[in-house]
Amino acid sequence: MFARKIGIPTFVAFIHDLVAVAVAWWFAYLFRYNFHTPPLEFGSLLEILPWIVVIQGSFFVWWGLYRGLWRYASLPDLKRIFIAVVTGTVTLSFVLWLFDLQVNIPKAAFLLAPLLLLLIMGGSRLTYRAWKERRLYGLESNEAKLVLILGAGSTAMNLVKDLARSRDWHVVGMLDDDPRKLGTRLQGIRVLGMINELPHWVQQLNVGHVIIAIPSVSRRIHRQALEMCSEIGVKAMTVPSYADLISGKTTVSQIREIELDDLLGRAPVVLDDDGLHGLLTGKIILVTGAGGSIGSELCRQLAAFQPDRIIFLELNELALYNIQEEFLLRFPDINLSFVIGDIKDHARMAQLFSQYRPSVVFHAAAYKHVPLMEQENACQALLNNVLGTYVLAQVAISYGVEKFVLISTDKAVNPVSVMGASKRLAEMVCQALQQYSAKNVKPGQNNQSNQTCFVMVRFGNVLGSTGSVIPKFREQIARGGPITITHPEMTRYFMSIPEAAQLVLQAGLMGGTKGGGEIFVLDMGDPVKIVDLANDLIHLSGLGEDDIRIVFSGLRPGEKLHEELLSASENTFPTPHQKLRIAQARQVDEQWLSELTAWLLKITVLSDQEVRDQLVKWVLEYSTKETEH
C-alpha cells in the first residue's frame, strides 16, 4: 500500500537507501577491524543497526531525498544527501547518549560509515543517471541528428546540457574562434577548431546540422555560417536572441532556423520601462490599423505594460478577427475591445472616443503600398492617409487625448510617390494641429498637461510586413523562381517588426519634451541591397543562387532607387535614446491647415494625375518624377 501511494520508483529508491545504510555500517566495521570483525562487536552492530536504519531513513525523508528523479541527479541532490547523512549520524550519537544504550561502537565507525554512505548513495545516483542518459541518448544516437555547435561560451555549454537530454540531437563537436579553447572539452564535448573550418569538420564528421550558439554574434558571422552551410548542403540553425534569453521568453534549447532578422545584426532595443509604465500602465489605449503588421505588434508590446484597456480599431474585418483570436487567447487578463471603423468617419470616431475615452492613440492605419497607391488609387491614398489622420486627430483633441503618435515612413522624405507625399502631408497636419492644441488650452489649465501632444515617427521597411518584398520573395522561391527585383542597385532600410514597435513606444514616451509636434527618426542602420536580401532568402531556403534565378524588371511608378530618412532641408538633433533622433522639418501653420482641410473635405473623386498635380502645391518637397536612375 505504501509503495503504491508514493510510487514504485520512489519506494525502490527508499529501500535502496536503507540497504545502503546497513551496508555502509557493515563495511565501516570491516575496515575498522581489517576484515576480521570480532563476533562480540559484530553482535553489537546487529543490535544497534535497526536504530541506525530508522534514524537515518527518517532524515532521508525529512530532507526530501525522494522529491526528484535519479535521472536528473545533480549537485543539489548530493548536497541534500550530505546534510541528511551528517544530521542522521549526529542524531544517532545523541540517541545513544540520551537512552544510555550500552553498545560499544568504535569511534572510527562514526567517521567511516557516513563517508561510505555518501559514496554509495551519491555514486549509485550518478551512475544511474549516466547509464540512463547513455542508454536513451548515446545508444540511440544513430537515430539522432548529428550537429556541430558554433561557439563555446556559456550559451553553448547550456545548449549542450539541454541537447544531451534530447533524443533528436547528438552534439559531435564545437567550433570557436578563441584559440585558448581549442582542444579543450566543455561539458564533455571537444572544441575541434575555428569557425572558418566548418566545411572541413562537417565533411569529416558527416554532420547534417549546425547551430550558432552565440546570441550576440554579429551579422557577419551569421552570414558567413549561412553561406558555408549553403555551399556544403547542411542546415544552419541558431539559438534565441540575447534579448529573449534575458527576458525569459525562451530557453537556449529552443533552437530555430536562421531568419532575416538575424542577418540584420541589429542590437537589442533598450526601453525606458519605468517611463513607459507611467505612460501606459492603467491607461486606455487606442491603436488604429491594429490588424496590420505594425499595429498588431504594437498591441503585443503594449500588453506587457498592463494597460487598463486596448482598443483595436480596424477597417479590415478578417484582420480584426485574426487579431481578436490571438489576443483573447494570449492576454485574458487585459480588457480588450475590437472595433470596426473608418478613420475618415467623424461620427464613428466621436462615438468611439466618447465611449472609451482613450488617453493614448497610436495611429498606424494607412494605405502604404507604393505602386498600388500610385495608379488607380491615388485619391483613396490621399483621403485615407491625410483626411483620415485629420479627422482622427481632431476628435482626439476634442476628447482630451494625452498623446497622439503617428506612424510615418521614410518615403515621406523628398517623396516621389503619392503614398510618400500623403504621409508627409499627414505629418504636416499633425504639426499644425499641435499648434492649434497648444493655443486652445482652457484658461487656468496647465499647458503641458492638458493639450494633446502629437508625435510623429519615421522609419523604413520592416521585415515581413504585409505587402513587403519578403513574403513575395518567399512565394517566388516556393514556386521555384525566378525572384523579380526592379533594379540591381536598389537599396532599402530595414528593421524587424518588434524593434520598430519598441522604438515607436519609446518615441511616444519622449514626445512632448520640446513642446510636442516632434518628428522622430529611427536609427535604421545601413541600407541593404535588395539583391543581397534575395540571396539571403535563397540561402535560408537551403538553396543556392544557381537554383533560383534573379531577374530585373525595372523601377515601378513612384519607386525610388534609394530611400532617405531626411530631406535636404532637414537636420536632426540627438535624444537621450541612441536609436532616436528628432528631425527639424519645415513647419506649417493653422492657416495652411484650414486651406488644406477645406480642399480635402470638398473632394469627391479625383484622377491620379489630378491628385499628383495638387500634391505638388501642398508638399513642396514632392516631385512627380516616376523613376530615378
N, C-alpha and C positions, 0 to 999 in steps of 0.2 A: 504493500500500500504506500509506504514512504517513498519507494523508488518511483512508483507511478505518479505520485504527487509532485516530486521535484524534477522528474525527468530521468530516464535511464542513464544518459551520458553523465549527468551530474552525480547521480548515485554511484556509478562506477568510479568516477574521479574521487569521490569522498572515501570509498572503500580502499582505493589505491593509496591514498594519503595515510589512512590509518595503518595499513600494512607497512607503509614506508616508515612510520614511527617505530613500529616493532623491529623492523629490520635495522634501522639506524642504531637503536639502543643495543641490539644484539651484537652488531659489528663493533660498537664502541667498547663493549666488554671484551670481545675477541682481541681487538687491538691493544686494549689495556693489559691483557694477560698473555699477549703473544700467541694467541690462538690456543691457549691451554687454560680455559676458564675453570677454576675450582668448582666442584659440584655445589658447595655451600653458596658461593657467590652467584652461580647461575640460578640456584633456587630463589635467592633474594630477588633477582631480576624478574623471574616469573611471578613472584608475589606482588611486586610493585608495578609490573607492566600494565595491568588494566587501568590503574590510576593515571599512568603516563598517557595512555592512548585516549582516555576520556578527556583529560585536561587539554591535551594538545589538539584533539579533534574539535573541542568546543571553541578554541581560539581560531581554528581554521574557518569555522562557520562565522564567528564574530567579525573577523577581518574581511569577509566577503570574497574568499578564495574561489567561490563557485558561481560568481556572477558572470564571468566571462567564459570564452571557449578556448580550449588548449590550442586550437588552430591559430589563434591570434595572440598567444602568449608573448609578453613584451616586458620591458624594464619595470613598468608599474606593477605588473603581476609578481615579478621577482621581489620587488620591494615589499609587497604585502606578505609574501611567503616569509621573508626575513623577519618582519615585525611579528607575525604570528608564531614563528618558531621561538624567537627570543622571549616574547611575553609568556608563552607556554612553559618554557624552561624555568623562567624566574618564578612563575606561579607554582610550578611543581616543587621547587625548593621551599617556598613559603608554606605550602600544604604539608610537606613532610615535617617542617618545624612546628606548624600550628597544632597538628594532631599527634606530634611526638611519635611518629611511626618509627619503630625500631628496625630500620632497614639500612644495611651498610652499602651505600652506593659510592663507588670510587669517585674522587673529585675529578679525575681525568675524564670520566664518562659524561660529566656535565658540560665539558668542553667539546669532546669528540662527537657525542650524539647529535647536538644541534648542527654542527658542521656537516656531518654525514646526511642528516635530514634535509638540509638546504641543497646539497648536491643531488640527492635522489629526486626530490620534488621539482627543483628547478631544471635539472638535467632531463628528466622524463618529459616535462612540458616542452622544452625547446626541441628535444629530439622528435617528439610527435609532430610539432609544427613543421620542422624541416622535412620529415618524411611525408607529411600531408601535402605540403606545397610541391615537393618534388614529384609526388605521385600525380597530383592534379595538373601541375603546370610544367613540370620537367618532362615526364614521360609522355605527356600529350603534346609536346612542343612540335611534333611532326605535323599536327593539325593546326597549330598556331601560326600567325603571320610573323615572319622574321622582320625585325625592324632595327634600324640604326637611329641613334639619337644624336642630334647636333646640339652641342652644349654639354658642359659638365659642371654646372653650378648647382645651387640649391634647388632650383626648379627642376632640373634634370634628375637630380637624386630623388626628389619626391615622386617624380613621374616613374622612375624605375621601381620604387617601392610599390606604387599603385599597380603598375602593369604586372608585377610579379604575382599578383593575385588574380590576374585575368587569364582565362583560357584562350583568349583571342590573339594575344600578343606575346612574342618571345624576343626580348632585347638581346642582341648579339654583340653590341659594342657601342661606344660613344666616340664622337669626334669633337675636338675643341681646339681653338687657336692659342690657348695658353700653353707654352712649351713646358711649364712646370708640372702640368698634369699628364703629359704624355707618358704612357706606360703604366700609370697608376691604376688602381682598382677602386671604384666608387660604388658602394652597395653591391660589391661582388662583380661589377661589370667593368671591363677594361677600357681605358681611353686609348683608342687604337692609333689615332693620328690627327692631322689638321683637317679643317672643314673642306679645304680645296682638294683633299684626297678622297672625297666622297665617291667618285666614279670607281676608283680602284677597289675600295672596300665593299662597295655594292656588288661588284663582279666577283670578288674573292669569296664573299660570304653568301652569295646568291640571295640578296635581300630584295624584298619587293616593296617595302615602305620605309620612308624617312620621316622622322618627327623633329621639327625645330622646337627645342625646349629652352628658348631664350626669349622671354616675353618682351623685353625691352630692345630686342635686336633691331638693327637698322634696316631700312628698306633695301639697302644694297645686299645684305646677307640673305634676306628673303628672296630677292630676285635671283641672286646667284644660285641659291639652292634650288629654286624652281626651275631655272634653265638647265642646271646639271641633271636634275631628276627627269626633266622632259627629254633630254638628249639620250639618257640611258634607259628610259622606259620604266621608271619607278614612280610611285605615288608620294607626293610631298604633303605633309600634314604639319600642324602646329598646335601649340597649347593655347589656352585662352589668353587674352591680353593682360598686361600687368594691372591695368585698372580694374578689370573684372576679378582678378585673383585677389587683389587687396580688398575690394568691396565685399567679397564673399559670395558674389553672384554665381561663380562657378568654381570648380576644383581643377587642379592641374591635370587630373586623369581624363577630363572631358575634352579629349583631343578632337580636332576638327580639320577640315581641309583648309588650305591657304585661300584667303579671299583677297579681293582687290583692296580692301581696307588695309590689309597687312602691307601691301606693296606701296601704299601711300607713305607709310613710315612716319605718320604724324604723332607728335607727343600727346599724351592724355590731357584733357582739359581740366584745369583746377578751378573749381567753382567756389564762390563765397557762400558756403552753405548757411552760415548764420544770417547773412543779409537776405538770402533767398527765402529762408524760413520766415523772416519778418515781412517780406513782400507777399508770400503765397500761402503760408500755413493759416488755416482757418478762414481763408478768403473764398469768395465766389469768383470763378474764372471762366471766361468765355473764350473759346477757340473757334475761329471761323475756318472753313476748309478742313475740318477735323478728320475727315476721311482720307485726306491726301497723305503723301509721304511725310512732309514736314509737319503738318497739322497733327497727324496721329502720333508721331514721335514726340512732339511737344507735350501731348496729353500723357504719354507714358512717363516722361520726365517730370511733369507736374505732379503726378500721383505720388511720387516719392516724398513730396513736401506736405502731404496730408492737407490739401485744401478742403474747405467746407463743402464745395460742390464744383464739379467741372461740367460746363455746358458745351456739348458738341454740336456746333452749327454746320450743317452741310446741305448742299443742294442735290447732290447725287444720292439717291435712295439706297442703291446697292452698297456704296462706300460707307454710308452711315450704318447700315445693317451689319456689315462686316466688323466695323469698329465696336459696335454695340456688343456683338457676340464675344469679342475678345475681352473687353473691359468688364463686363458683368461677371465673367469667369475669373479674371485675374485680380480685380480690385473690388471685392464685395463689400468692403468696409467704407468706401467713399461714395458720397451722394453723386449720382451721375444723371444727366439729362441729355437726351438725344433728340435734336430738333431739326426738322426740315425747314429751310427758309432761304430766301434770296436776299442778299445784302443790299440790293437796289430797292427792295420793297420797304419803304419807310414805315408803313403801318405795322408790318410784321416785326420789324426791328424794334419799334417802340413798344409793341406788345411784349416782346421777349425781354427787353431791358426793364420794363415795368414789373414784370412777374418775378424776375430773378435778382435784379439789382447787382450786376457783376461789378467787382472792384477793379479787375484787370482784364484787358482784352488783348488777345494775340490774334492778329489779323493775317491769316495765311491763305485765305481764299483768293484765287486769281486764275485767270487763263494765262498760261505761261509757255505753251509750245510755239516756238518762233515761226516756223514755216506755216503751221496751221492757222495761226492768227494773222499771218501776212496776206493770205489770199482767201477770199470768200467770207472771212470772219473778222475783218479789221474793226468794223463798227461795234461788234459784240465785245471784242477785247477792250476797246475804249470805254464802253459803258460799264462793263463789269469791273475793270481794274481801277477806273478813275471815279466814275459816278458812284459805284458801289462803295468805294472807300470813303467818299464824301458823306454819303447817307449814313453809313455805319458810324463814322467819326462824329457827325453832328448829333446823332442820338446818344452816343457815349458821353459827349459833353453835357447834354441835357439831363442825363441821369447820374452825373457826378462820378464817372469812372476815374479812378486814380491814374492808371497807366494804360496807354493805348500803344501797342507795339506792332508796327507794320513790317511784314516780311517783304523786303525788296530784293533786288538782284543786281549782279554786276552788269547785266545787259541794259540797265538804266544809265550807264555811263557812256557818254557820246553815242547815243542809240542810233542804230541804222535800221531797226525793225519797229513795227507798230507795237509789238509787245514790250520792247525795251522802253520806247517813248511813253507808253501808257503807265509803266511802273515809275518812270521819272516824274510824270505828272502826279501820280499818287503820292510820291514823296513831297512834292511841292504843295499839294493840297494839305497834307499834314503839317508842313512848315507854316502855312498861312493860318491854319486852324489853331496852332499853338499860340500865335499872337492874339487871335480872337478870344481864346480861352483865358489868356492872361488878363485881357482888358475887361472881361465880363465877370470877374470875381466880385461877389457882393461886398458892399462896404462893411468894414469891420472884420472881414474874414482874412485869415492868413493866406497870402498869395500862393505860397508853395504848397500848402496842404489841401486847398480847395479847388485848384484848377486841374484840368486833365493834362497830364504830361504825355506828350507824343514822342515816340522813339521809333526811328527807322533803322533797320538792319540790312545791310547789303552783303551778299555772299554769292559765290559762283555755283557751279553744279554740285549736286550731291550724288554720291554713288548709289545706283539702283533706284533712284526716284522714278515715279510714274512719268513716262514719256521720255526718259533719258536714253542715251545711246546704249547703256549696259544691257537692259533687257532685250533690246533689239539685236545686239551682237550675239547674245546667248541663243536667241531663236535662230539666227543665221548659222551659228556653229552647229546647233542641233540638226539643222537641215542639211549639213554637210558643206555649207558655204555657198557662194562667197560672202565675205563681210564687205559691206559697202561703206566707204568713207568719202566725204565730199572733197577733201583736199589733203595731200600728203603732209603739208606743213601746219595743218590746223592744230591749235592748242586750246586747252581749257583749264580753268582752275577747278580742282575737285576737293571735296572733303566728305567724310562719312555723314550719314543722316543723324546718328546720335550726337556727333560732335557739333554739327550745325545747330541742332536743337538746344544743346547745352549752352552754346555761345549766345543764342537768341535770349535765353533766360538771363544770362549774365548781363547782356546789354540792356535788357528790360530793367534790371535792378539798377544799373549805373545811370540810366537815362534820367535827366532832370537835374543833374549836378550843375549843368551850365544853363539852367532855366528852361530846359525842355526843347524839343524840336531837333535834337541831335541826330545825325546820320552816322551810325556806327558801321565801320568797315571791318569785316573779319579778316584775320590773317589766313590767307588761302595757301600760303606756301609758294612753291614754284609751279608754274603752269606745266601741264602734262600733255605731251603729244598724243593725239587720238590714235595714231598708228601704234604707238607703244602700248596704249591701253588695249587695243585689239589683240596685239601679240601676247600680252599678259593673259588675256582671257583664253586665247588658244592654248597656251601652256597650262593654264589652270584646268582646262578640259582634258588634259593628258594627251594633247595632240601637238604636232609641230607645224611650222609655217608652210611646209610642203603639203600638209594635209588640207589646210583651209586657205584658199586664196583671198587676197585683199584687192578690191577694185576701187577706183576713184571716180566719183560721179560728178564732181564739180559743185561749187558752192550753191546753196539754195537761196531763194529770195529772203532777204532780211538777215542772213548769216554773216558774221564776221570771221575773219581768219584767226584773229587773236582777240580775246576779251580783255577788258580793262576794269580796274577797280576804282579808278579816279579819272576825272576828265582833266584836260589841260589847265582849266581854271580853278581846280580844286587842290587844296593841300590838306594834310592831316596833322593832328597833334595827338600825342600818346594819352593813354588812360592807365590807371593802376593795373589793368589786366594786360599781360603781354600779347594776347591774341586779339585785342580790340583796339582800334584807333577811331578817332572822330574826324569825319570829313567836313571841311569848311566849304559848303556848297553855296551856290547862288541863292539868295533869299528872295521871297516874293511877299507881297502884302495883301491886305484884305480886299483892296480894290481889284487887284488881279484875280483873287478868288471869286469875287462877285461876278466878274465878267465871264470867267470860265464856267461857273455853275449855271449862269443864265444860258450860255450856249449849250451845255450838256443837257439841261432839262428840256430844251426845245428839240433835241434830236429825236427823230423817229427812225429813219433809215438813211444811212449814208453809204455810198460806194467805197470800195477800198481806196481808190485814188482820192476821193473827197476827204477821207479820214487822214491820209498822208499829207494832203495839202494843208489841212487845218493844223495838224500837229507841228508843222514847221513854224507856225506862228506862235504856238504856246510853249514849245520846248526848243529853245534857241540852239541847244547842242545837237538836236536831231538832224540827221542827214538822210535824204531819200535814196541814196545810192544803195543798190541791191547786193552788190558783191564787193569784195576787197581783194586786191591782188598784191 
